């Protein structure tokens, strides 16, 4: 889990200069990935150069009728499979599409941009094209709006609990990436460095690079130290909203074969309802089951269940209350209601109270 945590910190707190430094390592990261994964490393490097540089120019050169041809669709699938997960059936399915259908559906999809949801819906009419493949086609056609949905990037975003290859999950992912691109551009403007603008696809490439290098050759990142947000001015940090405006309840995976096998919860989080602050990524050992109450000096103090409910609380807690306490997520922090302040002499005894009442 070292790579996801390190890249999660980079994703959240990296500055525009640090993202630039990491992006320069992309050729080395690609070589590391090729040598570690592909049987023919040079094939991945050649395909990646075609996908990142040649294909976008070809699509753009077609003007208002921008589209892809059958050969380009097949080639993009090949790039995606070698760079990520390989499923032979997907390579077969995309070849079944007719040249006319490829041109027709990609043209329809590209006309929908920058509306990512409508563009993905159009591309889903092509055989073998699920959400991940559709994101690859859109990133090539419009890198200013669409990032590629790489597993490495999904695993690095603190607010994404698991991997679901659905349109809903992709839109959430694209929102996170776009937020970072906006933050980095403002950061660059603040420093007077507005030469290179950050697009969602460019941000995605930097995150992918950081993840791969962290996993395979972390010493390349020794000169890039991320300091838990101290590198980001407060006015810029507010731009990163962790996707709160989007529904994070997507649990249904698509029928794309990339979802086979599933993925465990990421970044050490156990529940989609428990938000983990980025600054707490490395604080896995703290006890989060305690109840807290305010003390007179403003510092939180641990209060036991007996103290919280009174001297005889052990016998007065109902069975239903016990059950609800046991069923509570162990990773959540419960804040108790502050108790009323007692007098200087403490509470009167029951016996004394009776005597005074007489």
N, C-alpha and C positions, 0 to 999 in steps of 0.2 A: 504493500500500500504506500510505499515511499514516494513513488512517482505521482500518484493522484494527489497526495497531500502537498507536495512541493509545487506542483503545477496549479493547484487550487489557490495557493498563496500568491503565485505569480499572476494568475487570472484576475484575482481581486485587487491586488495591491501594486502590480507592476506599473511603472511609469512609461511614457512614450519612448524615452531613450532606452529603457531596459527592453521594451518590446522590439525596438529596432535591433538591439544587440542580439537578441535571441533569434530574430528572423534571419539574420545573417548566417546563422548556423544551420539553416534549412538544408543546404546541399550535404552537409556532414550528417545531419539527422537522417536524410533520405538514404545515404550510403550505409549508415549503421543499420537501418531497417532492412535494406536490400540484402546486405551480407548476413543478417541474422535470420531472415525469413525466406527470401526467394531462392529457388534453385538456380536461377540465372539472374544474378544481381543486375547486370547491365540492362536486362529487359525492362525492369522496373524503372530504372533511371531514364531510359529512352522514352518509355510511355509517359512518365511524369512530365518530362520536358514538353512532350506533345500536348498533354492535357493542360498544363499550366500556361503555356505560351502560344502554341499554334492554334489549338481548337478555339479559344476565345476570339482570336483575330478572324478565323474563318466564319464564325457565326455572325460577328459584327459586320463583316464585309457584305453580308446579304441584306443589309439595310432594314427597311420596314417589314420585309418578308423573312426576317431572321428565322432560321430553322436548322435542324440537323439532318444529315443523311444517314442511311442505314449503316454504312461502314463506320461512321463516327460513333453511333450508338453502341455498336459491338466493341469498338476500340475503347470507349469509356468504361464499359462493363469490365473489360479485361484489366484496365488500369485499377479500377476499384477493387477487384478481386485480389490482384497481386499485392496491392498496398494494404488491404485489410484482411477480410475473411474470404476464403475460397469455397464457393458452392457451384459444382459443375452444372446443376440443373438450371441455374440462372443464366449461365453463358449460353446454354442451349435455347432457353426461352426467348431471349432477346433476338436471336437469329431468326426465330419464327415470324417476327413482325415483317410485314411487307415494306418495301422502300416507300411506297405511297403513303402508308399509314404512319411511318416514322416522320416523314416530312409534314404531313397534315397535323398530327397531334403535337409535335414540338413547336410548330408555327403557332398553333392555337395557344399553347402554354406560354410561349415567350411574349405573346401579345397581352397576356394577363399581368405580366410583371409591371410594377413591383408587388402586386398582390400574390404573396407566396402560396396562400391556401388555394386560391383558384388555379394557379399554375400547376401545383402538385396534383390537384384533382384531374386536370387535363392529361397530365403525363401518366396517370395511373391507368389510362386506357391502353397503354402499351404493355404487351406481355413481358413479364420479368422485371418490370419497373415498379419497385416499391418505394417507400419514402426515402430511404438512403440513396438509392440510385437516382431518384428524381432530384434530390438535393445536389448531387454531382452535376447533373445536366444544367440545373439553374445557376450553380456557382460558375460554370463555364460561360453561360450566356449573359449573366448579370452579376458579377462579383461585387458590385456596389450595393446589392440588396440581399444576396443569398450566400450564406456560408455552406460548406459541405459538412454533412452530419457524420463526422468521424467519431468512432468510439472513444479514441483518446481524448477528444475535446469534451465529449459528454461526461466522461469520468472525472474531468478536472473542474467541473462547475459545481461549487458547493451546494447550490440549491436544487440540483437534479439528483434525486434519490436512487434512481436505477435507469436502465436503458429500455425504453419502449420505442419501437420503430413505427411510430404513428405520426400522422400529420399534426395532431395536437402537441405531441412532444417536440416535433421539429419547430413548430411556431414558437414554443417556449424557448427552445435552444437558440433560435435566430434572434429572439428578443434579447437574451443575455449577451450574445455576441455583439449585436448592434449597440447595446448600452456601453460596452467596453470601447467600441470604435468611437463613439461620441465622446467618451471621457478622455481617450487618448488624443483626439484631435484638439479638444479644449486645453489639455495639458501642453501639447505642442505649441498651440497659439500663445499660451501664457509665457512660454520660454522663447517665443519668437522664432520657432522652428516649424514653419508651416509649408515646407517644401514637399514632403511626402505625406499624403493624407491616408488615414486608415479606413479601409473598407471592411465589411464583415468577413469577406473571404481572406483578406490579409491578416486580420486578427486571428481567424481560425488556423491559418498556417503557422503563426507564431506560437499558438497554444499547442498545436500538434508537435511542433519542433521541440518545445520545452519538455513535453511529456516523454517523447522518445529519447531525448538526450538524458533526461533525469533517470530513465530506466536503464539505458545501455551504456552511457558514458557521462556520468554526472560531473566529472571534473571539468568538463567544458564550460560549466556554469559557475565555476568558482568565483569569477569576477563580477557576477551578477547577484548581488545580495538583496533579497526582498525583506523589508523590515516591518511586517505586520501593519501596513497602512501609514506609517510615518512619512512615507515618500509622497503621499497624496494630500494635497491641500484640502481642508474640510469642504470648501465649496464644490470641489470636483468629486469628492467621495460620495456626496449626496446623490450624484447621478446614477450610481449603481444601486438599483432598487431590488435586486434578486428576484425579479419576476413576480412580485407580490400581486400585480394587477392581473396576472394570468392564472387560470385554474390549473392547479398542480396535481389534480386527482387522476390523471391519465394512467390507467393500469392495463388497458387492453392492447396487446401487441398486434402489429399488422401481420398479414399473411406472408410477408417477405421472409425468405428463408434465413436471412441474417439474424432473425430472432431466435433461432434454434438454440436450445441449451440454456437460455436465460442468463441473467447476470445477478450477482449478489448485491445487497445494499452497498453503496459506495461511500467513501470518505468517513467510514466509521459510524454512520447514522443508522438508527434502527427503525425509524418511523418517518413517514412523509409529513406527519403533523408536528414534528419536533424540528424547529429551525435551529441550525447550528451557526452561531456567529463566526465569520471568517477568522476573527482574532483568536477563537478558541479551538482552532483545528488541531493544535498540538497539546491541548489540555485534556487528554483522554483519561487521566488518572484521578480527576477530581470527583468527589462524592456529590452526586446530584440528587440524592434521595432525601436529603435533610429538609426539614421545614424551617423557615426563617421568620423572625419577628424583629421589629426595630427596637433598639435600645435607646436609652436616653441620650447617648452621645452620637446617635445617628448611624452607628455601625451595626451590621446584622449579627445576631447571635443565634446559635443553634438552640432550638427549643424542642424538648422531647414531647411525645404525644401525651404523656401523663401531665406534664406542666401545662400544656396547651389547654387541656380540658378540665383540670382541677385535680385535687389530691386523690379523689376516688375514681379517676377516669378509667382505670384498668378494668373496673367492673361495670362502669356506666356506658361504655361504648357498645352500641348495638351490633348485632351480627351483620346487618346489612351494611353498616358503616365500615366494619372490618373488611367485608368483601370488596367494597368499593375502593378501599385503600390498597388492598392487595392487587386489584385489577389495574391500578393506575400504571401507566408506562413508567418503567424504572428509570428511564433517561430524562424524565421531565422534572422540573423543579416546582414544588408546590409552595405557594406563599400563603401563610396563615393570616387570619384577621388579627390585628394588633389588640392585645388585651388591655382593659382599662387600668389606669394607674391606681395602685393601692395607697392607702394612707401611710403616714410615717410609722404608725404603731402596728401596721399590718391589719388584716381583717379581723373583726371581733369573733370570738368563739361562739358556737351555737348556744352553749350554756349561759354565757354572759348576756347574750341577746334575749334569751327567755326571761332572765331575771329583770332586765331593764323594762321588758314589756309589761311585767306585772306592776 
